[in-house]
């Protein structure tokens, strides 16, 4: 093991360090708590052996600081002291110490304590490796589901990815959620519309007011379907709950259960807000400067007012970024002669259809429309802004 030995008794420090090195350990030393803390931040140690009564920062204080620090791995901590009453031992262990040795140090006893520490650290490493495997499986499962949505409907896949990113951004700005909840919210944003997979494709292109009775019923069941799909995977069940609630409205007029206000989980309210905003921008193609008016209409009605305020901040920042750009995205159907391409339009094979810098004419736009109808190019292009 790589061991940090902290003691202000230089003679004892050298003796113990020499003995530890004979056992095959690598050892670094420090004469006080501050130097010990500095060493911990400059090197990777498996175990710390610290005297209690150090000048300045004591051994228990050093231990407490280690426990509150954000190290990448667990550091086993042994305190050494001449104090031997029960209260003092409990005090030392209460700061986060793993073990306690009473002076004078008996090397056989210290060796046994080190072996105990090695076993704990080995188990901790195995747990970290298992956690990494579980985490990797988790993200692979998410990616599989995300790919499924993308294959089913490319537009829905794009909406799902953007909703996941925006939901994560909203959750971070909210500021009172744990890291585990942040991951779940992002995942739920990505998978919130997975219940659409398998439904008739034309259903996604219709507004609810355009649906007939059967289509409307299918649409209203997609949160249930999504939750059922995710519940089949044990570690996705918390996400299934969020997906099931993402169409509930703050005023209680949503579906499938008609929940209102705080009865809707905050993660579900976040995903709903992110999905609504993305639909306004990408499906509704609402200009950024008009979006605040649309959001205000939904504040306290469809969406949580707190989240609407956060969306307004995000939208304002997006407007600022847009104003700094010399180009913007446009769909081919909206192009008009006189506009200039700032990026080449390429086919899926990579071949250039129209090069950047081209001044658009009626003929060029017809050409782009033809390739779009053939499914050879994307719907959006980048054009130079007109200065008015």
LINPE-V783584 format. One record per helix or strand. SS is the DSSP state (2 for helix, 1 for strand). FROM is the first residue (numbers start at 1). TO is the last residue. If there is no record, write none. Layout:
# LINPE-V783584
SS&FROM&TO / SS&FROM&TO
This chain:
# LINPE-V783584
1&2&6 / 2&10&22 / 1&26&30 / 2&33&42 / 1&47&51 / 2&59&68 / 1&76&81 / 2&86&94 / 1&99&102 / 2&107&152 / 2&154&174 / 2&179&191 / 2&194&196 / 2&201&205 / 2&208&210 / 2&213&220 / 2&222&231 / 2&234&245 / 2&261&263 / 2&266&283 / 2&288&298 / 1&299&299 / 1&303&303 / 2&305&324 / 1&327&331 / 2&332&334 / 1&340&341 / 1&345&346 / 1&352&354 / 1&359&359 / 2&362&373 / 1&380&384
